[in-house]
Amino acid sequence: MNAKEKGKLIRQASKLYTLGVTVEKRRNKLRRLIEKNFSYDSPQIKKVLSEFQTADEEWKRLEQEHLQYRAQFEIDKH
């Protein structure tokens, strides 16, 4: 693996971490609204749920891309 490839791997991992933090923040925001007994049909819940799902889908997509890139270079999964 050359320096350019290592750089890409590090950038992907960094994006995954940052996006993971975003996913958790949105999950917690959704949880707080539910704990405050907001209706599941309320505009607030729908908006926050949509934001969470968008971030979660992007995280899953990026994770799959990262795992494929790691596999390409046979990097251990430790």
C-alpha positions as MATLAB code, in Angstrom:
seq = 'MNAKEKGKLIRQASKLYTLGVTVEKRRNKLRRLIEKNFSYDSPQIKKVLSEFQTADEEWKRLEQEHLQYRAQFEIDKH';
ca = [
       0.000    0.000    0.000;
       1.429    3.344   -0.994;
       1.096    6.697    0.778;
      -1.842    7.825   -1.378;
      -3.775    4.660   -0.566;
      -3.002    4.970    3.145;
      -4.197    8.565    3.026;
      -7.482    7.511    1.448;
      -7.952    4.825    4.093;
      -7.308    7.336    6.881;
      -9.691    9.895    5.343;
     -12.408    7.252    5.065;
     -11.912    6.226    8.700;
     -12.042    9.853    9.786;
     -15.274   10.446    7.870;
     -16.745    7.288    9.396;
     -15.904    8.476   12.887;
     -17.345   11.947   12.332;
     -20.469   10.574   10.702;
     -20.835    8.068   13.545;
     -20.861   10.940   16.029;
     -23.549   12.659   13.952;
     -25.657    9.481   13.830;
     -25.473    9.118   17.611;
     -26.384   12.777   18.189;
     -29.438   12.400   15.964;
     -30.379    9.110   17.641;
     -30.208   10.815   21.042;
     -32.280   13.757   19.812;
     -34.929   11.326   18.582;
     -34.828    9.433   21.876;
     -35.293   12.664   23.855;
     -38.372   13.614   21.818;
     -39.868   10.173   22.378;
     -39.129   10.389   26.105;
     -40.966   13.736   26.155;
     -44.003   11.861   24.758;
     -44.083   13.515   21.362;
     -46.488   11.733   19.048;
     -44.801    9.500   16.487;
     -46.796   11.367   13.834;
     -45.658   14.787   15.006;
     -43.705   17.007   12.595;
     -40.817   17.165   15.105;
     -40.442   13.377   15.266;
     -40.787   13.004   11.501;
     -38.103   15.625   10.879;
     -35.636   14.206   13.400;
     -36.300   10.629   12.246;
     -35.635   11.636    8.638;
     -32.367   13.338    9.643;
     -31.324   10.261   11.617;
     -32.160    7.862    8.782;
     -30.270    9.964    6.234;
     -27.130   10.045    8.386;
     -27.438    6.341    9.249;
     -27.781    5.331    5.588;
     -24.739    7.415    4.660;
     -22.753    5.842    7.511;
     -23.673    2.342    6.323;
     -22.748    3.204    2.732;
     -19.404    4.663    3.746;
     -18.680    1.754    6.093;
     -19.250   -0.727    3.259;
     -16.982    1.282    0.948;
     -14.302    1.409    3.666;
     -14.512   -2.340    4.330;
     -14.183   -3.086    0.617;
     -11.170   -0.805    0.375;
      -9.583   -2.509    3.395;
     -10.248   -5.935    1.873;
      -8.582   -4.804   -1.334;
      -5.344   -4.425    0.641;
      -6.009   -7.416    2.921;
      -5.880   -5.291    6.067;
      -6.726   -7.128    9.282;
     -10.091   -6.321   10.824;
      -8.744   -5.919   14.371;
];
